C-alpha cells in the first residue's frame, strides 16, 4: 500500500517523499482514511509506529480544503501533555504541511505568554497546545474555540495522570458540540474509555497491537539492588558494559539533579530534563542528546511520552514509575520504527509492588540479573503474573527466582497511585 492509495493530496505526498516516507505503518493505513472521512476515532498503537502522521496528515488535508482561520480563531486543536511533545508534534505538522497554505502554531507554559497572545490574534488553522497554557490564553480572550472543527487528544491518559482533568473539562465546555474528535495513544486506561464514551460520537476503534504491549525488539530486564546503591550501580554498569548512550529515568527532580551531578563529576557528558528547568534549557538538552553530543540524558516522566530519538539503544529506569503504564511509554523511547533496543530497570525491595503492577500490565515476568558485588541486602520479593511462568533470577548464570503476585499490589496504577506520584516530585507541565 502507498500513501497515495490512502487518499492523500499531492502536496502531502510531496512532503512525505522529501522526508523519505515510503510505506504507511498499520496505524497510518487504518486511521488516515477514517479521519479524511470525518469519523471520530479512538486509536491505540505502540510508540514509534507513526501515530503523529496518522492524525496530522489527514487533518492538514482537511484544513487545506477550507477557509483560513479568522482573528483569535482556531480550526483544529491538538492537545498534548508536555511542552516537549507540543514542540515535536508542531514540528512534524510543519514538515508535513510544507507545501500547503495551512497556518500552524504551538503554545505551552515555561515561556512568555505575550508573544503567544500576539500570534493568536491573527488566528491559527492548527494549534498544538498543553491544556494549562491554552486555558490561560482562553481566559485572557487571546483565543476562541467555538470554531474548532477537529480536536485531537494525543496521550490523553498522560494528561489525566498529570492532573489535567479539570482543565480538559473546562476546555470541552468551550468547544463546539459538533466536531470531529480523535484520541491517539499507546495505552488506553479505563478513564480514557470513559472519556471516549462521553465525548466521542460513534468512534471507530483501531488497535494495531495488543493493549499495553511493547515492541518485541526491546529486551527488558531487571537488576535487583538496594535503594541506597542505585546510583553507584548505574555508574558501574555504564562503564562496565560500555553503554554509549542512554536515556535515564528517575522519579523526582532532585533525583535527576543529584544523578547529573555524579555523572558530571566523572566527566561524563550528561544533562537533564525536568519540570524545574526553563523550556529553553530543556530543548537544548534534548537537541544535544539527539545530536550525540551527550552520552546520558537524565529525565523525569516529563520525557516519557512522544520524544522521538533516532536509534536510541538504551533506556534505564533508575526508579520505577508509580503508574505502570508509564513504564511502557518510558521504554518506548527505544526500539522505535522496527529498531532493536534495551530497557533495564534497577529495582529495590520497596519497589516490588510497582514491579508487580508492571508485570501484570505486560502479562509476563521480567527476567532478573543480579550484578556481582551489588547483591541487595534487602531481597526484592517475588513478583510475576504467574508462578509457573516466572523466570528465575540469576547472578550471571546462577541465583534464585521469584513466584506469585499479591493481588493488592496491582492497585498501584490507580488514582491513589497518581496522587502519590505527584507528591513524589513529578512535574505537571503547563
C-alpha positions as CSV (number, residue, x, y, z in Angstrom):
1,X,0.0,0.0,0.0
2,X,1.1,3.6,-0.7
3,X,0.3,6.9,0.9
4,X,-1.4,7.9,-2.4
5,X,-3.8,4.9,-2.1
6,X,-5.0,6.4,1.2
7,X,-6.4,9.4,-0.5
8,X,-3.8,12.0,0.5
9,X,-3.3,15.1,-1.7
10,X,-0.3,15.7,-3.9
11,X,1.3,18.4,-1.6
12,X,1.3,16.0,1.3
13,X,2.7,13.2,-0.9
14,X,5.5,15.6,-2.0
15,X,6.3,16.3,1.6
16,X,6.3,12.7,2.6
17,X,8.6,11.8,-0.3
18,X,11.0,14.5,0.8
19,X,11.0,13.0,4.3
20,X,11.7,9.5,3.0
21,X,8.3,8.1,4.0
22,X,7.5,5.3,1.6
23,X,5.0,2.8,3.1
24,X,2.3,3.6,5.6
25,X,2.5,2.0,9.0
26,X,-0.5,-0.1,10.1
27,X,-1.9,2.8,12.3
28,X,-1.5,5.2,9.4
29,X,-3.1,2.8,6.9
30,X,-6.2,2.4,9.1
31,X,-6.5,5.9,10.6
32,X,-5.9,8.2,7.6
33,X,-8.9,7.2,5.5
34,X,-11.1,7.3,8.6
35,X,-10.0,10.8,9.6
36,X,-10.4,12.0,6.0
37,X,-14.0,10.7,6.1
38,X,-14.7,12.7,9.2
39,X,-15.0,9.8,11.6
40,X,-14.4,10.2,15.4
41,X,-11.5,7.9,16.2
42,X,-10.0,6.0,19.2
43,X,-6.7,4.6,18.0
44,X,-4.1,2.7,20.0
45,X,-0.7,1.8,18.7
46,X,2.8,1.3,20.1
47,X,5.1,4.3,20.4
48,X,7.3,4.7,17.4
49,X,4.8,3.5,14.9
50,X,3.8,6.8,13.4
51,X,0.8,8.0,15.4
52,X,1.5,11.7,14.7
53,X,1.4,11.3,11.0
54,X,-1.7,9.2,11.3
55,X,-3.7,12.2,12.5
56,X,-1.7,15.1,11.3
57,X,-1.7,14.2,7.6
58,X,-5.4,13.9,7.1
59,X,-6.0,16.8,9.4
60,X,-3.8,19.1,7.4
61,X,-5.5,18.0,4.2
62,X,-9.0,18.8,5.6
63,X,-7.8,22.2,6.8
64,X,-6.3,23.0,3.4
65,X,-9.7,22.5,1.8
66,X,-11.5,25.1,3.9
67,X,-11.2,28.8,4.7
68,X,-8.3,30.2,6.8
69,X,-8.9,30.9,10.5
70,X,-10.0,34.4,11.4
71,X,-8.8,36.6,14.3
72,X,-8.2,34.6,17.5
73,X,-9.9,31.6,15.9
74,X,-8.6,28.0,15.8
75,X,-9.9,25.5,13.3
76,X,-8.1,22.4,14.6
77,X,-6.7,21.8,18.1
78,X,-4.2,19.1,19.2
79,X,-3.9,18.8,23.0
80,X,-0.7,17.2,24.4
81,X,0.6,16.6,27.9
82,X,4.1,18.1,27.8
83,X,6.0,21.0,26.3
84,X,8.4,18.7,24.6
85,X,5.6,16.8,22.9
86,X,4.0,20.0,21.8
87,X,7.2,21.1,20.1
88,X,7.7,17.8,18.4
89,X,4.1,17.4,17.2
90,X,4.2,21.0,15.9
91,X,7.5,20.4,14.1
92,X,6.0,17.3,12.4
93,X,2.9,19.2,11.3
94,X,5.1,21.9,9.8
95,X,7.1,19.3,7.9
96,X,4.0,17.5,6.6
97,X,2.3,20.8,5.6
98,X,5.3,22.4,4.0
99,X,3.5,22.6,0.6
100,X,0.1,23.6,2.0
101,X,-1.3,27.0,2.9
102,X,-2.2,26.0,6.5
103,X,-1.0,28.0,9.4
104,X,0.3,26.1,12.5
105,X,1.4,27.2,15.9
106,X,2.3,25.7,19.4
107,X,1.6,27.1,22.8
108,X,2.8,25.8,26.2
109,X,4.0,27.0,29.5
110,X,7.5,27.7,30.7
111,X,7.9,30.6,28.2
112,X,6.5,34.1,28.0
113,X,2.8,34.3,27.2
114,X,2.7,37.7,25.5
115,X,4.3,36.5,22.2
116,X,1.7,33.7,22.1
117,X,-1.1,36.2,22.7
118,X,0.1,38.4,19.8
119,X,0.4,35.5,17.4
120,X,-3.0,34.1,18.2
121,X,-4.7,37.4,17.5
122,X,-4.1,36.6,13.8
123,X,-5.8,33.3,14.0
124,X,-4.3,29.8,13.6
125,X,-5.6,26.9,11.4
126,X,-3.9,24.2,13.5
127,X,-2.9,24.8,17.1
128,X,-0.9,22.4,19.2
129,X,-1.2,23.1,23.0
130,X,-0.8,21.9,26.5
131,X,-4.1,22.2,28.4
132,X,-2.9,24.6,31.2
133,X,-1.4,27.2,28.9
134,X,-4.3,27.0,26.5
135,X,-6.7,27.6,29.3
136,X,-4.6,30.7,30.4
137,X,-4.9,32.1,26.9
138,X,-8.6,31.3,26.7
139,X,-9.3,33.2,29.9
140,X,-7.4,36.2,28.6
141,X,-9.6,36.1,25.5
142,X,-6.5,35.6,23.3
143,X,-8.1,32.6,21.6
144,X,-11.6,31.5,20.8
145,X,-12.5,27.8,20.5
146,X,-16.1,27.9,19.1
147,X,-14.7,27.4,15.6
148,X,-12.7,24.2,16.3
149,X,-13.7,21.6,13.7
150,X,-11.4,18.8,14.9
151,X,-10.0,18.1,18.4
152,X,-7.1,15.6,18.8
153,X,-6.1,14.3,22.2
154,X,-2.6,12.9,22.0
155,X,-1.6,10.9,25.0
156,X,-4.8,11.7,26.8
157,X,-4.2,9.2,29.6
158,X,-1.0,11.0,30.5
159,X,-2.9,14.3,30.7
160,X,-5.2,12.7,33.3
161,X,-2.3,11.3,35.2
162,X,-0.8,14.7,35.4
163,X,-3.9,16.2,36.9
164,X,-5.3,18.0,33.8
165,X,-8.8,16.5,34.2
166,X,-10.4,19.8,35.3
167,X,-8.7,21.8,32.6
168,X,-9.9,19.3,30.0
169,X,-13.5,19.6,31.3
170,X,-13.3,23.4,31.0
171,X,-11.9,23.2,27.5
172,X,-14.5,20.7,26.4
173,X,-17.2,23.1,27.5
174,X,-15.7,25.8,25.4
175,X,-15.6,23.7,22.3
176,X,-18.5,23.3,19.8
177,X,-20.6,20.2,20.3
178,X,-20.5,19.3,16.6
179,X,-16.9,18.5,15.9
180,X,-14.6,15.6,15.0
181,X,-12.7,14.1,18.0
182,X,-9.7,11.9,17.7
183,X,-8.0,10.0,20.6
184,X,-4.5,8.7,19.9
185,X,-2.3,6.9,22.4
186,X,-0.1,3.9,23.1
187,X,-2.2,2.9,26.1
188,X,-5.9,3.5,27.0
189,X,-6.9,3.3,30.6
190,X,-10.4,2.8,31.9
191,X,-10.7,6.5,32.5
192,X,-9.9,7.2,28.8
193,X,-12.5,4.7,27.7
194,X,-15.0,6.6,29.9
195,X,-13.9,9.9,28.4
196,X,-14.4,8.5,24.9
197,X,-17.9,7.2,25.7
198,X,-18.9,10.6,26.9
199,X,-17.2,12.8,24.3
200,X,-17.0,10.9,21.1
201,X,-19.7,10.1,18.5
202,X,-19.8,6.5,17.4
203,X,-16.0,6.4,17.3
204,X,-14.1,3.9,15.1
205,X,-11.8,1.8,17.3
206,X,-8.3,1.0,15.9
207,X,-5.9,-1.2,17.7
208,X,-2.7,-2.2,15.8
209,X,-1.1,-4.1,18.7
210,X,-2.3,-5.8,21.9
211,X,-3.3,-3.3,24.6
212,X,-0.4,-2.0,26.7
213,X,2.2,-4.0,24.7
214,X,5.8,-3.1,23.8
215,X,7.9,-3.8,20.8
216,X,9.4,-7.3,20.7
217,X,12.7,-5.9,19.6
218,X,13.1,-4.3,23.1
219,X,15.0,-6.5,25.5
220,X,13.7,-5.9,29.0
221,X,15.4,-7.0,32.3
222,X,15.6,-6.1,36.0
223,X,18.7,-5.7,38.3
224,X,17.8,-6.1,42.0
225,X,19.7,-3.6,44.2
226,X,19.4,-1.8,47.5
227,X,17.9,1.7,47.1
228,X,21.0,3.5,48.5
229,X,23.2,1.8,45.9
230,X,21.2,2.6,42.8
231,X,23.3,5.5,41.5
232,X,26.5,3.6,42.3
233,X,25.3,0.6,40.4
234,X,24.2,2.7,37.4
235,X,27.6,4.4,37.2
236,X,29.3,1.0,37.4
237,X,27.2,-0.6,34.7
238,X,27.6,2.5,32.5
239,X,31.4,1.9,32.3
240,X,31.5,-1.9,32.8
241,X,29.1,-2.5,29.9
242,X,30.3,0.3,27.8
243,X,26.9,1.9,27.3
244,X,27.4,4.5,24.6
245,X,24.1,6.5,25.0
246,X,21.2,6.1,27.4
247,X,18.0,7.9,28.4
248,X,17.8,7.5,32.2
249,X,14.5,7.9,34.1
250,X,14.3,8.9,37.8
251,X,11.3,9.6,39.9
252,X,12.0,13.1,41.2
253,X,13.6,16.4,40.0
254,X,16.0,16.2,43.0
255,X,17.0,12.7,42.0
256,X,17.6,13.9,38.4
257,X,19.9,16.8,39.6
258,X,21.8,14.5,42.0
259,X,22.5,11.9,39.4
260,X,23.5,14.6,36.9
261,X,26.0,15.9,39.4
262,X,27.6,12.5,39.9
263,X,27.8,12.0,36.2
264,X,29.5,15.3,35.6
265,X,31.9,14.7,38.5
266,X,33.1,11.7,36.5
267,X,33.4,14.0,33.4
268,X,30.6,12.1,31.6
269,X,28.7,14.3,29.0
270,X,25.2,14.5,30.5
271,X,22.3,16.8,31.0
272,X,18.8,16.6,32.5
273,X,15.2,17.4,31.6
274,X,12.6,18.0,34.3
275,X,9.9,20.5,35.2
276,X,12.1,22.9,37.2
277,X,14.3,23.7,34.2
278,X,13.3,26.5,31.8
279,X,11.9,25.3,28.5
280,X,14.8,26.7,26.5
281,X,17.3,24.7,28.6
282,X,15.2,21.5,28.2
283,X,15.1,21.9,24.5
284,X,18.8,22.5,24.3
285,X,19.5,19.4,26.4
286,X,17.2,17.3,24.2
287,X,18.7,18.5,20.9
288,X,22.2,17.9,22.3
289,X,21.3,14.4,23.2
290,X,19.7,13.7,19.8
291,X,22.8,15.1,18.1
292,X,25.0,12.6,20.0
293,X,26.8,15.4,22.0
294,X,25.5,13.9,25.3
295,X,26.1,10.3,26.5
296,X,23.4,10.5,29.1
297,X,20.1,12.3,29.4
298,X,18.5,12.1,32.9
299,X,14.8,12.8,32.9
300,X,11.6,12.6,35.0
301,X,8.5,11.3,33.3
302,X,8.1,14.6,31.5
303,X,10.2,12.9,28.8
304,X,8.3,9.5,28.9
305,X,5.9,10.4,26.1
306,X,6.3,11.3,22.5
307,X,10.0,12.1,22.3
308,X,11.3,10.7,19.0
309,X,15.0,10.0,19.3
310,X,16.5,8.1,16.4
311,X,18.4,4.9,17.1
312,X,18.4,5.3,20.9
313,X,19.9,2.0,22.1
314,X,19.1,2.0,25.8
315,X,16.6,3.2,28.4
316,X,17.5,2.8,32.1
317,X,14.9,3.1,34.9
318,X,16.9,4.1,37.9
319,X,13.5,4.4,39.6
320,X,10.4,2.6,38.5
321,X,7.4,4.8,37.6
322,X,4.5,4.9,40.1
323,X,2.0,4.4,37.3
324,X,2.6,1.1,35.5
325,X,1.5,2.4,32.1
326,X,4.3,5.0,32.2
327,X,6.8,2.1,32.1
328,X,5.6,1.3,28.6
329,X,6.0,4.9,27.5
330,X,9.4,5.2,29.0
331,X,10.9,2.1,27.3
332,X,9.1,3.1,24.1
333,X,11.8,5.7,23.6
334,X,14.0,2.8,22.3
335,X,13.2,0.1,19.8
336,X,11.3,2.6,17.6
337,X,10.4,2.1,13.9
338,X,11.5,-1.5,14.0
339,X,14.9,-0.9,15.6
340,X,16.2,-3.0,18.5
341,X,16.8,-1.7,22.0
342,X,17.3,-2.5,25.6
343,X,15.4,-1.4,28.8
344,X,17.0,-2.1,32.2
345,X,15.3,-1.3,35.5
346,X,17.2,-1.0,38.8
347,X,14.7,-2.3,41.4
348,X,14.9,-2.2,45.2
349,X,12.8,-4.1,47.7
350,X,10.2,-1.4,48.3
351,X,9.5,-1.1,44.6
352,X,8.3,-4.7,44.4
353,X,4.6,-3.6,44.2
354,X,5.5,-1.3,41.3
355,X,7.3,-4.1,39.5
356,X,4.4,-6.4,40.1
357,X,2.0,-3.9,38.6
358,X,4.2,-3.5,35.5
359,X,4.5,-7.3,35.0
360,X,0.7,-7.6,35.4
361,X,0.2,-4.9,32.7
362,X,2.7,-6.7,30.4
363,X,1.2,-10.1,31.2
364,X,4.7,-11.5,31.7
365,X,7.5,-11.5,34.2
366,X,10.7,-9.6,33.6
367,X,13.9,-11.6,34.0
368,X,16.2,-10.6,36.8
369,X,20.0,-10.4,36.6
370,X,21.9,-9.6,39.8
371,X,25.2,-7.7,39.4
372,X,28.0,-9.3,41.3
373,X,29.1,-7.0,44.1
374,X,25.7,-5.3,44.2
375,X,23.6,-8.1,45.5
376,X,20.9,-6.5,47.7
377,X,20.8,-7.0,51.4
378,X,17.0,-6.4,51.2
379,X,15.8,-9.0,48.7
380,X,13.2,-7.9,46.1
381,X,10.1,-10.0,46.8
382,X,8.8,-12.5,44.3
383,X,6.7,-10.9,41.5
384,X,5.2,-12.0,38.2
385,X,1.7,-12.7,36.8
386,X,2.1,-16.4,37.3
387,X,4.5,-18.6,39.4
388,X,4.9,-21.2,36.7
389,X,5.8,-18.6,34.1
390,X,8.3,-16.6,36.2
391,X,11.9,-16.9,35.1
392,X,14.4,-17.4,37.8
393,X,16.6,-14.6,38.9
394,X,20.2,-15.2,38.1
395,X,23.7,-13.9,39.0
396,X,25.5,-14.2,35.8
397,X,24.1,-17.8,35.4
398,X,23.0,-18.6,39.0
399,X,20.6,-17.4,41.6
400,X,17.0,-17.7,42.8
401,X,13.7,-16.9,41.1
402,X,10.5,-15.3,42.2
403,X,7.0,-16.6,42.5
404,X,3.5,-15.1,42.7
405,X,1.8,-11.7,42.8
406,X,-0.2,-10.4,45.8
407,X,-3.5,-9.2,44.4
408,X,-3.4,-5.9,46.2
409,X,-0.1,-4.9,44.5
410,X,-1.9,-4.2,41.2
411,X,-3.6,-1.2,42.8
412,X,-0.5,1.0,42.3
413,X,-1.8,2.1,38.9
414,X,-5.0,3.6,40.4
415,X,-5.8,7.2,41.1
416,X,-4.3,6.8,44.6
417,X,-1.0,5.9,42.9
418,X,-1.3,9.0,40.8
419,X,-1.7,11.2,43.9
420,X,1.4,9.7,45.4
421,X,3.2,10.2,42.1
422,X,2.7,14.0,42.2
423,X,3.8,14.2,45.8
424,X,6.9,12.3,44.8
425,X,8.2,15.2,42.8
426,X,7.0,14.5,39.2
427,X,6.3,17.6,37.1
428,X,2.9,18.9,35.9
429,X,3.8,20.7,32.7
430,X,1.7,23.6,31.6
